[in-house]
Amino acid sequence: MPERRKDDEKIDELIGMVTEQKVLVEQVHKALFGNNGNPGMKAEWERHKGGLQAFKFVAGGSGIVATVLVVIKILEYIL
């Protein structure tokens, strides 16, 4: 009988751990995808992604311009 009691305690502990993980998964899901009509982080990311793409285009363009200017200055120095 004491062995069964010990096993029941282990089973109860495992059930508690699984329940806790389930609650955490539900909270993460609600944060990512929203709940009750509220947008989640995924929707917010989609909304801001266009602005980030424009910034990346401008930053990449300025990098190309800076590289071309360095090449021009090097050619001027050599010639």
N, CA, C and O atoms as a CHARMM CRD file, in Angstrom:
* protein
*
  316
    1    1 MET  N      0.79800  -1.20300   0.00000 PROA 1      0.00000
    2    1 MET  CA     0.00000   0.00000   0.00000 PROA 1      0.00000
    3    1 MET  C      0.84800   1.27900   0.00000 PROA 1      0.00000
    4    1 MET  O      0.50700   2.23000  -0.70400 PROA 1      0.00000
    5    2 PRO  N      1.94400   1.32800   0.77100 PROA 2      0.00000
    6    2 PRO  CA     2.75000   2.56000   0.74600 PROA 2      0.00000
    7    2 PRO  C      3.34600   2.83300  -0.64300 PROA 2      0.00000
    8    2 PRO  O      3.54400   3.98900  -1.01500 PROA 2      0.00000
    9    3 GLU  N      3.63400   1.75400  -1.41900 PROA 3      0.00000
   10    3 GLU  CA     4.18000   1.96200  -2.75300 PROA 3      0.00000
   11    3 GLU  C      3.15300   2.64000  -3.65100 PROA 3      0.00000
   12    3 GLU  O      3.49200   3.51800  -4.44400 PROA 3      0.00000
   13    4 ARG  N      1.89500   2.22600  -3.52100 PROA 4      0.00000
   14    4 ARG  CA     0.85300   2.83700  -4.32600 PROA 4      0.00000
   15    4 ARG  C      0.69100   4.30500  -3.97000 PROA 4      0.00000
   16    4 ARG  O      0.49600   5.14900  -4.84500 PROA 4      0.00000
   17    5 ARG  N      0.77000   4.59800  -2.70500 PROA 5      0.00000
   18    5 ARG  CA     0.66900   5.98900  -2.24800 PROA 5      0.00000
   19    5 ARG  C      1.80200   6.82200  -2.83800 PROA 5      0.00000
   20    5 ARG  O      1.59500   7.95800  -3.26400 PROA 5      0.00000
   21    6 LYS  N      3.00500   6.24100  -2.85800 PROA 6      0.00000
   22    6 LYS  CA     4.16500   6.93400  -3.40300 PROA 6      0.00000
   23    6 LYS  C      3.98500   7.17400  -4.91100 PROA 6      0.00000
   24    6 LYS  O      4.32000   8.24500  -5.41800 PROA 6      0.00000
   25    7 ASP  N      3.45400   6.16900  -5.62000 PROA 7      0.00000
   26    7 ASP  CA     3.20100   6.32100  -7.05600 PROA 7      0.00000
   27    7 ASP  C      2.12700   7.36800  -7.32300 PROA 7      0.00000
   28    7 ASP  O      2.22600   8.13400  -8.28100 PROA 7      0.00000
   29    8 ASP  N      1.10700   7.40200  -6.48200 PROA 8      0.00000
   30    8 ASP  CA     0.05300   8.40100  -6.64300 PROA 8      0.00000
   31    8 ASP  C      0.61400   9.81100  -6.48900 PROA 8      0.00000
   32    8 ASP  O      0.20500  10.71800  -7.21500 PROA 8      0.00000
   33    9 GLU  N      1.52900  10.00600  -5.57200 PROA 9      0.00000
   34    9 GLU  CA     2.14200  11.31800  -5.38400 PROA 9      0.00000
   35    9 GLU  C      2.95600  11.71900  -6.61400 PROA 9      0.00000
   36    9 GLU  O      2.92900  12.87600  -7.03400 PROA 9      0.00000
   37   10 LYS  N      3.68500  10.75000  -7.19100 PROA 10     0.00000
   38   10 LYS  CA     4.45300  11.03800  -8.40400 PROA 10     0.00000
   39   10 LYS  C      3.52800  11.38600  -9.56400 PROA 10     0.00000
   40   10 LYS  O      3.79300  12.31500 -10.32800 PROA 10     0.00000
   41   11 ILE  N      2.43500  10.62800  -9.68700 PROA 11     0.00000
   42   11 ILE  CA     1.47200  10.89600 -10.75300 PROA 11     0.00000
   43   11 ILE  C      0.84700  12.27400 -10.57700 PROA 11     0.00000
   44   11 ILE  O      0.69600  13.01300 -11.54900 PROA 11     0.00000
   45   12 ASP  N      0.48500  12.62200  -9.35600 PROA 12     0.00000
   46   12 ASP  CA    -0.08200  13.94600  -9.09600 PROA 12     0.00000
   47   12 ASP  C      0.91900  15.04400  -9.44400 PROA 12     0.00000
   48   12 ASP  O      0.54000  16.07800  -9.99500 PROA 12     0.00000
   49   13 GLU  N      2.17900  14.82700  -9.12700 PROA 13     0.00000
   50   13 GLU  CA     3.21900  15.80500  -9.44700 PROA 13     0.00000
   51   13 GLU  C      3.35800  15.97600 -10.96300 PROA 13     0.00000
   52   13 GLU  O      3.48400  17.09600 -11.45700 PROA 13     0.00000
   53   14 LEU  N      3.33300  14.86500 -11.69200 PROA 14     0.00000
   54   14 LEU  CA     3.42100  14.92400 -13.15100 PROA 14     0.00000
   55   14 LEU  C      2.21300  15.62900 -13.75900 PROA 14     0.00000
   56   14 LEU  O      2.35200  16.42000 -14.69200 PROA 14     0.00000
   57   15 ILE  N      1.03000  15.33700 -13.22600 PROA 15     0.00000
   58   15 ILE  CA    -0.18400  15.99700 -13.71900 PROA 15     0.00000
   59   15 ILE  C     -0.09300  17.50600 -13.48000 PROA 15     0.00000
   60   15 ILE  O     -0.48100  18.29700 -14.34000 PROA 15     0.00000
   61   16 GLY  N      0.41400  17.89700 -12.32900 PROA 16     0.00000
   62   16 GLY  CA     0.59800  19.31900 -12.03900 PROA 16     0.00000
   63   16 GLY  C      1.56400  19.97700 -13.01000 PROA 16     0.00000
   64   16 GLY  O      1.31700  21.09200 -13.47100 PROA 16     0.00000
   65   17 MET  N      2.66200  19.30000 -13.32700 PROA 17     0.00000
   66   17 MET  CA     3.64900  19.85200 -14.25800 PROA 17     0.00000
   67   17 MET  C      3.06000  19.99300 -15.66300 PROA 17     0.00000
   68   17 MET  O      3.27700  21.00200 -16.33300 PROA 17     0.00000
   69   18 VAL  N      2.31300  18.97400 -16.10600 PROA 18     0.00000
   70   18 VAL  CA     1.70200  19.02400 -17.43600 PROA 18     0.00000
   71   18 VAL  C      0.66500  20.13800 -17.50500 PROA 18     0.00000
   72   18 VAL  O      0.58700  20.85100 -18.50600 PROA 18     0.00000
   73   19 THR  N     -0.12200  20.29300 -16.46000 PROA 19     0.00000
   74   19 THR  CA    -1.12500  21.35600 -16.42300 PROA 19     0.00000
   75   19 THR  C     -0.45900  22.72900 -16.47600 PROA 19     0.00000
   76   19 THR  O     -0.94000  23.62700 -17.16600 PROA 19     0.00000
   77   20 GLU  N      0.63000  22.89000 -15.75900 PROA 20     0.00000
   78   20 GLU  CA     1.35900  24.15300 -15.76500 PROA 20     0.00000
   79   20 GLU  C      1.91100  24.45900 -17.16200 PROA 20     0.00000
   80   20 GLU  O      1.84300  25.60300 -17.61400 PROA 20     0.00000
   81   21 GLN  N      2.44900  23.46100 -17.84100 PROA 21     0.00000
   82   21 GLN  CA     2.95900  23.64100 -19.19800 PROA 21     0.00000
   83   21 GLN  C      1.82400  23.99700 -20.15400 PROA 21     0.00000
   84   21 GLN  O      2.00800  24.82400 -21.04700 PROA 21     0.00000
   85   22 LYS  N      0.65900  23.38600 -19.98000 PROA 22     0.00000
   86   22 LYS  CA    -0.50100  23.67700 -20.83100 PROA 22     0.00000
   87   22 LYS  C     -0.90300  25.13700 -20.69400 PROA 22     0.00000
   88   22 LYS  O     -1.19500  25.80100 -21.68900 PROA 22     0.00000
   89   23 VAL  N     -0.91800  25.63400 -19.47000 PROA 23     0.00000
   90   23 VAL  CA    -1.27800  27.03500 -19.23000 PROA 23     0.00000
   91   23 VAL  C     -0.25900  27.95500 -19.90000 PROA 23     0.00000
   92   23 VAL  O     -0.63600  28.95600 -20.50900 PROA 23     0.00000
   93   24 LEU  N      1.02300  27.62500 -19.79300 PROA 24     0.00000
   94   24 LEU  CA     2.05600  28.45600 -20.41800 PROA 24     0.00000
   95   24 LEU  C      1.92800  28.45800 -21.94100 PROA 24     0.00000
   96   24 LEU  O      2.09100  29.50100 -22.57400 PROA 24     0.00000
   97   25 VAL  N      1.64100  27.31000 -22.52600 PROA 25     0.00000
   98   25 VAL  CA     1.47000  27.22500 -23.97400 PROA 25     0.00000
   99   25 VAL  C      0.27400  28.06300 -24.41300 PROA 25     0.00000
  100   25 VAL  O      0.35000  28.75900 -25.42500 PROA 25     0.00000
  101   26 GLU  N     -0.81400  28.00600 -23.67600 PROA 26     0.00000
  102   26 GLU  CA    -1.99100  28.81800 -24.00900 PROA 26     0.00000
  103   26 GLU  C     -1.67400  30.31000 -23.92900 PROA 26     0.00000
  104   26 GLU  O     -2.11800  31.08100 -24.78000 PROA 26     0.00000
  105   27 GLN  N     -0.91500  30.72300 -22.92000 PROA 27     0.00000
  106   27 GLN  CA    -0.55900  32.13400 -22.78300 PROA 27     0.00000
  107   27 GLN  C      0.31700  32.60000 -23.94300 PROA 27     0.00000
  108   27 GLN  O      0.12700  33.69800 -24.46500 PROA 27     0.00000
  109   28 VAL  N      1.27600  31.76600 -24.34500 PROA 28     0.00000
  110   28 VAL  CA     2.14700  32.12100 -25.46700 PROA 28     0.00000
  111   28 VAL  C      1.33200  32.20300 -26.75900 PROA 28     0.00000
  112   28 VAL  O      1.53000  33.11200 -27.56500 PROA 28     0.00000
  113   29 HSD  N      0.42300  31.25800 -26.95000 PROA 29     0.00000
  114   29 HSD  CA    -0.41000  31.26500 -28.15500 PROA 29     0.00000
  115   29 HSD  C     -1.26300  32.53000 -28.21900 PROA 29     0.00000
  116   29 HSD  O     -1.37500  33.15500 -29.27300 PROA 29     0.00000
  117   30 LYS  N     -1.86100  32.90200 -27.09400 PROA 30     0.00000
  118   30 LYS  CA    -2.67800  34.11900 -27.06700 PROA 30     0.00000
  119   30 LYS  C     -1.83100  35.35900 -27.32800 PROA 30     0.00000
  120   30 LYS  O     -2.28700  36.28600 -27.99700 PROA 30     0.00000
  121   31 ALA  N     -0.60800  35.38900 -26.81200 PROA 31     0.00000
  122   31 ALA  CA     0.26100  36.54300 -27.03600 PROA 31     0.00000
  123   31 ALA  C      0.66900  36.64300 -28.50500 PROA 31     0.00000
  124   31 ALA  O      0.73000  37.74000 -29.05900 PROA 31     0.00000
  125   32 LEU  N      0.94500  35.51500 -29.12900 PROA 32     0.00000
  126   32 LEU  CA     1.38000  35.53400 -30.52600 PROA 32     0.00000
  127   32 LEU  C      0.23700  35.83400 -31.49000 PROA 32     0.00000
  128   32 LEU  O      0.38600  36.66100 -32.38900 PROA 32     0.00000
  129   33 PHE  N     -0.88800  35.17800 -31.31200 PROA 33     0.00000
  130   33 PHE  CA    -1.94900  35.25000 -32.30400 PROA 33     0.00000
  131   33 PHE  C     -3.15000  36.06800 -31.87300 PROA 33     0.00000
  132   33 PHE  O     -4.10000  36.20600 -32.64400 PROA 33     0.00000
  133   34 GLY  N     -3.13900  36.61000 -30.67500 PROA 34     0.00000
  134   34 GLY  CA    -4.22600  37.45500 -30.21300 PROA 34     0.00000
  135   34 GLY  C     -5.33900  36.65400 -29.55500 PROA 34     0.00000
  136   34 GLY  O     -5.37700  35.42600 -29.61400 PROA 34     0.00000
  137   35 ASN  N     -6.24200  37.39700 -28.92600 PROA 35     0.00000
  138   35 ASN  CA    -7.33800  36.76800 -28.20300 PROA 35     0.00000
  139   35 ASN  C     -8.50600  37.74900 -28.15400 PROA 35     0.00000
  140   35 ASN  O     -8.30400  38.94200 -27.92600 PROA 35     0.00000
  141   36 ASN  N     -9.70900  37.26200 -28.36400 PROA 36     0.00000
  142   36 ASN  CA   -10.93400  38.07600 -28.27600 PROA 36     0.00000
  143   36 ASN  C    -10.88400  39.32700 -29.14600 PROA 36     0.00000
  144   36 ASN  O    -11.28300  40.40700 -28.71000 PROA 36     0.00000
  145   37 GLY  N    -10.40100  39.18500 -30.36300 PROA 37     0.00000
  146   37 GLY  CA   -10.36700  40.31500 -31.27700 PROA 37     0.00000
  147   37 GLY  C     -9.16300  41.22400 -31.12400 PROA 37     0.00000
  148   37 GLY  O     -8.97300  42.12800 -31.93800 PROA 37     0.00000
  149   38 ASN  N     -8.36000  41.01600 -30.12500 PROA 38     0.00000
  150   38 ASN  CA    -7.15400  41.82300 -29.96100 PROA 38     0.00000
  151   38 ASN  C     -6.03300  41.24000 -30.82200 PROA 38     0.00000
  152   38 ASN  O     -5.81400  40.02900 -30.81000 PROA 38     0.00000
  153   39 PRO  N     -5.32100  42.08900 -31.57000 PROA 39     0.00000
  154   39 PRO  CA    -4.23800  41.54800 -32.39700 PROA 39     0.00000
  155   39 PRO  C     -3.08000  41.07500 -31.52600 PROA 39     0.00000
  156   39 PRO  O     -2.78200  41.66900 -30.48900 PROA 39     0.00000
  157   40 GLY  N     -2.45600  40.03500 -31.94800 PROA 40     0.00000
  158   40 GLY  CA    -1.30300  39.51900 -31.21800 PROA 40     0.00000
  159   40 GLY  C     -0.01000  40.09100 -31.78500 PROA 40     0.00000
  160   40 GLY  O     -0.02200  40.99800 -32.61800 PROA 40     0.00000
  161   41 MET  N      1.09500  39.54300 -31.31700 PROA 41     0.00000
  162   41 MET  CA     2.39700  40.03200 -31.77100 PROA 41     0.00000
  163   41 MET  C      2.61300  39.77200 -33.25600 PROA 41     0.00000
  164   41 MET  O      3.27600  40.56100 -33.92900 PROA 41     0.00000
  165   42 LYS  N      2.06500  38.68000 -33.77400 PROA 42     0.00000
  166   42 LYS  CA     2.22400  38.37200 -35.19700 PROA 42     0.00000
  167   42 LYS  C      1.55800  39.44700 -36.04800 PROA 42     0.00000
  168   42 LYS  O      2.13800  39.89400 -37.03700 PROA 42     0.00000
  169   43 ALA  N      0.36000  39.86400 -35.68200 PROA 43     0.00000
  170   43 ALA  CA    -0.34200  40.91500 -36.42900 PROA 43     0.00000
  171   43 ALA  C      0.41000  42.23600 -36.33400 PROA 43     0.00000
  172   43 ALA  O      0.50200  42.97100 -37.31800 PROA 43     0.00000
  173   44 GLU  N      0.94200  42.53900 -35.17200 PROA 44     0.00000
  174   44 GLU  CA     1.72600  43.77000 -35.01000 PROA 44     0.00000
  175   44 GLU  C      2.97200  43.73400 -35.88100 PROA 44     0.00000
  176   44 GLU  O      3.34500  44.74000 -36.48500 PROA 44     0.00000
  177   45 TRP  N      3.62000  42.56600 -35.94500 PROA 45     0.00000
  178   45 TRP  CA     4.81700  42.43500 -36.78200 PROA 45     0.00000
  179   45 TRP  C      4.45200  42.65300 -38.24600 PROA 45     0.00000
  180   45 TRP  O      5.17400  43.34800 -38.96000 PROA 45     0.00000
  181   46 GLU  N      3.35200  42.07400 -38.70200 PROA 46     0.00000
  182   46 GLU  CA     2.93400  42.23900 -40.09300 PROA 46     0.00000
  183   46 GLU  C      2.66200  43.70300 -40.39700 PROA 46     0.00000
  184   46 GLU  O      2.95100  44.17400 -41.49700 PROA 46     0.00000
  185   47 ARG  N      2.10800  44.42600 -39.43200 PROA 47     0.00000
  186   47 ARG  CA     1.80200  45.83500 -39.63800 PROA 47     0.00000
  187   47 ARG  C      3.06100  46.67700 -39.76200 PROA 47     0.00000
  188   47 ARG  O      3.10100  47.61300 -40.56100 PROA 47     0.00000
  189   48 HSD  N      4.08300  46.36200 -38.99000 PROA 48     0.00000
  190   48 HSD  CA     5.31200  47.16200 -38.99000 PROA 48     0.00000
  191   48 HSD  C      6.33400  46.67900 -40.01200 PROA 48     0.00000
  192   48 HSD  O      7.32800  47.36200 -40.25700 PROA 48     0.00000
  193   49 LYS  N      6.11100  45.53100 -40.60100 PROA 49     0.00000
  194   49 LYS  CA     7.10400  44.95800 -41.50700 PROA 49     0.00000
  195   49 LYS  C      7.34900  45.85000 -42.72300 PROA 49     0.00000
  196   49 LYS  O      8.48700  45.94300 -43.18500 PROA 49     0.00000
  197   50 GLY  N      6.33100  46.50000 -43.24600 PROA 50     0.00000
  198   50 GLY  CA     6.50200  47.38300 -44.39800 PROA 50     0.00000
  199   50 GLY  C      7.46000  48.53000 -44.10700 PROA 50     0.00000
  200   50 GLY  O      8.31000  48.85700 -44.93500 PROA 50     0.00000
  201   51 GLY  N      7.32600  49.13700 -42.94000 PROA 51     0.00000
  202   51 GLY  CA     8.23100  50.22300 -42.55300 PROA 51     0.00000
  203   51 GLY  C      9.65900  49.74000 -42.40400 PROA 51     0.00000
  204   51 GLY  O     10.60100  50.44800 -42.76100 PROA 51     0.00000
  205   52 LEU  N      9.82000  48.54500 -41.87900 PROA 52     0.00000
  206   52 LEU  CA    11.16300  47.99100 -41.72300 PROA 52     0.00000
  207   52 LEU  C     11.78700  47.69800 -43.07700 PROA 52     0.00000
  208   52 LEU  O     12.99100  47.88400 -43.25200 PROA 52     0.00000
  209   53 GLN  N     10.99100  47.24100 -44.04000 PROA 53     0.00000
  210   53 GLN  CA    11.51100  46.97000 -45.37600 PROA 53     0.00000
  211   53 GLN  C     11.99100  48.26800 -46.02200 PROA 53     0.00000
  212   53 GLN  O     13.03600  48.28300 -46.67200 PROA 53     0.00000
  213   54 ALA  N     11.24600  49.34600 -45.85100 PROA 54     0.00000
  214   54 ALA  CA    11.65700  50.63400 -46.41700 PROA 54     0.00000
  215   54 ALA  C     12.96800  51.09700 -45.77700 PROA 54     0.00000
  216   54 ALA  O     13.85100  51.60500 -46.46800 PROA 54     0.00000
  217   55 PHE  N     13.09300  50.92300 -44.47100 PROA 55     0.00000
  218   55 PHE  CA    14.32500  51.32400 -43.79400 PROA 55     0.00000
  219   55 PHE  C     15.50800  50.50000 -44.29100 PROA 55     0.00000
  220   55 PHE  O     16.59600  51.03500 -44.50500 PROA 55     0.00000
  221   56 LYS  N     15.29300  49.19500 -44.47500 PROA 56     0.00000
  222   56 LYS  CA    16.36600  48.34200 -44.97600 PROA 56     0.00000
  223   56 LYS  C     16.77200  48.75900 -46.38600 PROA 56     0.00000
  224   56 LYS  O     17.95600  48.71100 -46.72100 PROA 56     0.00000
  225   57 PHE  N     15.81100  49.16900 -47.21900 PROA 57     0.00000
  226   57 PHE  CA    16.11500  49.61900 -48.57500 PROA 57     0.00000
  227   57 PHE  C     16.97300  50.89000 -48.53800 PROA 57     0.00000
  228   57 PHE  O     17.95700  51.00500 -49.26800 PROA 57     0.00000
  229   58 VAL  N     16.58800  51.84100 -47.67900 PROA 58     0.00000
  230   58 VAL  CA    17.34000  53.09600 -47.56500 PROA 58     0.00000
  231   58 VAL  C     18.73700  52.83100 -47.02600 PROA 58     0.00000
  232   58 VAL  O     19.71500  53.38100 -47.53300 PROA 58     0.00000
  233   59 ALA  N     18.83500  51.98900 -45.99900 PROA 59     0.00000
  234   59 ALA  CA    20.14400  51.68800 -45.41500 PROA 59     0.00000
  235   59 ALA  C     21.02500  50.95800 -46.42400 PROA 59     0.00000
  236   59 ALA  O     22.21700  51.24700 -46.52700 PROA 59     0.00000
  237   60 GLY  N     20.45400  50.02500 -47.16100 PROA 60     0.00000
  238   60 GLY  CA    21.22800  49.30800 -48.17400 PROA 60     0.00000
  239   60 GLY  C     21.66300  50.23600 -49.29000 PROA 60     0.00000
  240   60 GLY  O     22.78600  50.13300 -49.78300 PROA 60     0.00000
  241   61 GLY  N     20.77400  51.15200 -49.69500 PROA 61     0.00000
  242   61 GLY  CA    21.12600  52.12300 -50.74100 PROA 61     0.00000
  243   61 GLY  C     22.24600  53.03800 -50.31000 PROA 61     0.00000
  244   61 GLY  O     23.12700  53.35000 -51.11100 PROA 61     0.00000
  245   62 SER  N     22.23700  53.47600 -49.06800 PROA 62     0.00000
  246   62 SER  CA    23.30000  54.36800 -48.60000 PROA 62     0.00000
  247   62 SER  C     24.62400  53.61500 -48.51100 PROA 62     0.00000
  248   62 SER  O     25.68600  54.20600 -48.70700 PROA 62     0.00000
  249   63 GLY  N     24.57000  52.33700 -48.22000 PROA 63     0.00000
  250   63 GLY  CA    25.79400  51.53700 -48.19900 PROA 63     0.00000
  251   63 GLY  C     26.39000  51.41200 -49.58600 PROA 63     0.00000
  252   63 GLY  O     27.60900  51.47100 -49.75000 PROA 63     0.00000
  253   64 ILE  N     25.53700  51.24000 -50.58400 PROA 64     0.00000
  254   64 ILE  CA    26.01700  51.15300 -51.96200 PROA 64     0.00000
  255   64 ILE  C     26.62000  52.48000 -52.39600 PROA 64     0.00000
  256   64 ILE  O     27.67500  52.50500 -53.03000 PROA 64     0.00000
  257   65 VAL  N     25.96000  53.57900 -52.06100 PROA 65     0.00000
  258   65 VAL  CA    26.47200  54.91200 -52.41600 PROA 65     0.00000
  259   65 VAL  C     27.82000  55.15100 -51.74900 PROA 65     0.00000
  260   65 VAL  O     28.74100  55.66400 -52.38500 PROA 65     0.00000
  261   66 ALA  N     27.94700  54.78700 -50.47600 PROA 66     0.00000
  262   66 ALA  CA    29.22200  54.98000 -49.78100 PROA 66     0.00000
  263   66 ALA  C     30.32600  54.16000 -50.42400 PROA 66     0.00000
  264   66 ALA  O     31.45400  54.63900 -50.54000 PROA 66     0.00000
  265   67 THR  N     30.03200  52.94100 -50.84500 PROA 67     0.00000
  266   67 THR  CA    31.03000  52.09600 -51.50100 PROA 67     0.00000
  267   67 THR  C     31.46400  52.70000 -52.82900 PROA 67     0.00000
  268   67 THR  O     32.65200  52.71100 -53.15200 PROA 67     0.00000
  269   68 VAL  N     30.50500  53.20100 -53.59600 PROA 68     0.00000
  270   68 VAL  CA    30.83900  53.82700 -54.88900 PROA 68     0.00000
  271   68 VAL  C     31.70700  55.05500 -54.66400 PROA 68     0.00000
  272   68 VAL  O     32.66400  55.27800 -55.40500 PROA 68     0.00000
  273   69 LEU  N     31.39100  55.84800 -53.66300 PROA 69     0.00000
  274   69 LEU  CA    32.19500  57.04800 -53.38200 PROA 69     0.00000
  275   69 LEU  C     33.62100  56.68200 -52.97600 PROA 69     0.00000
  276   69 LEU  O     34.56700  57.36300 -53.37100 PROA 69     0.00000
  277   70 VAL  N     33.78400  55.62700 -52.19900 PROA 70     0.00000
  278   70 VAL  CA    35.13200  55.18600 -51.81500 PROA 70     0.00000
  279   70 VAL  C     35.90600  54.73900 -53.04900 PROA 70     0.00000
  280   70 VAL  O     37.08100  55.07500 -53.20300 PROA 70     0.00000
  281   71 VAL  N     35.25900  53.99200 -53.91700 PROA 71     0.00000
  282   71 VAL  CA    35.93100  53.53800 -55.14100 PROA 71     0.00000
  283   71 VAL  C     36.33100  54.73500 -55.99500 PROA 71     0.00000
  284   71 VAL  O     37.43600  54.75300 -56.53900 PROA 71     0.00000
  285   72 ILE  N     35.46800  55.72500 -56.12600 PROA 72     0.00000
  286   72 ILE  CA    35.79100  56.92800 -56.91300 PROA 72     0.00000
  287   72 ILE  C     36.98900  57.65100 -56.32300 PROA 72     0.00000
  288   72 ILE  O     37.88500  58.07000 -57.05500 PROA 72     0.00000
  289   73 LYS  N     37.01200  57.80400 -54.98500 PROA 73     0.00000
  290   73 LYS  CA    38.14400  58.49900 -54.33100 PROA 73     0.00000
  291   73 LYS  C     39.44100  57.71400 -54.53300 PROA 73     0.00000
  292   73 LYS  O     40.49700  58.31100 -54.74500 PROA 73     0.00000
  293   74 ILE  N     39.37200  56.40200 -54.46800 PROA 74     0.00000
  294   74 ILE  CA    40.57700  55.58100 -54.68300 PROA 74     0.00000
  295   74 ILE  C     41.06800  55.75100 -56.11900 PROA 74     0.00000
  296   74 ILE  O     42.26900  55.89200 -56.35100 PROA 74     0.00000
  297   75 LEU  N     40.15300  55.73800 -57.07700 PROA 75     0.00000
  298   75 LEU  CA    40.54100  55.93800 -58.47600 PROA 75     0.00000
  299   75 LEU  C     41.12400  57.32500 -58.70600 PROA 75     0.00000
  300   75 LEU  O     42.09000  57.46600 -59.45700 PROA 75     0.00000
  301   76 GLU  N     40.55900  58.35300 -58.07600 PROA 76     0.00000
  302   76 GLU  CA    41.09700  59.71500 -58.19400 PROA 76     0.00000
  303   76 GLU  C     42.51200  59.77500 -57.63100 PROA 76     0.00000
  304   76 GLU  O     43.38400  60.43500 -58.19600 PROA 76     0.00000
  305   77 TYR  N     42.73300  59.09100 -56.53100 PROA 77     0.00000
  306   77 TYR  CA    44.06000  59.10700 -55.90200 PROA 77     0.00000
  307   77 TYR  C     45.09100  58.40200 -56.77500 PROA 77     0.00000
  308   77 TYR  O     46.22300  58.86400 -56.91300 PROA 77     0.00000
  309   78 ILE  N     44.68400  57.27100 -57.36600 PROA 78     0.00000
  310   78 ILE  CA    45.60400  56.51800 -58.21500 PROA 78     0.00000
  311   78 ILE  C     45.89500  57.25200 -59.52000 PROA 78     0.00000
  312   78 ILE  O     47.04500  57.30900 -59.95600 PROA 78     0.00000
  313   79 LEU  N     44.85800  57.81700 -60.14800 PROA 79     0.00000
  314   79 LEU  CA    45.03800  58.48600 -61.43400 PROA 79     0.00000
  315   79 LEU  C     45.44200  59.88900 -61.18700 PROA 79     0.00000
  316   79 LEU  O     45.65000  60.64800 -62.13400 PROA 79     0.00000
